[in-house]
Amino acid sequence: MQSTLKQELLAKIALTEDENLLLLLNEEYDYFSQKSQAMRVIDTLSAEQLAELTTLINEPFGHETESYADFKNATARWRTK
């Protein structure tokens, strides 16, 4: 006997004519079913991508953020007539 949720999903999929939506659902299903087999996104990264991710993780949060006052000063010329 199928669960109510499973029945609802099957009914919705059966009525769907949007090929892009079906492709998206298929990709998501494949991703999450592989995830249960211990596949991690990080395992698919190249050495360069992994190094870049590590660098980004280790950067201090907000180090490139400007204060609101600096933003106002930098954009003041746009607000003049």
Secondary structure, 3 states (H helix, E strand, C coil): CCCHHHHHHHHHHHHCCCHHHHHHHHHHHHHHHHHCCCCCHHHHCCHHHHHHHHHHHHCCCCCCCCCHHHHHHHHHHHHCC
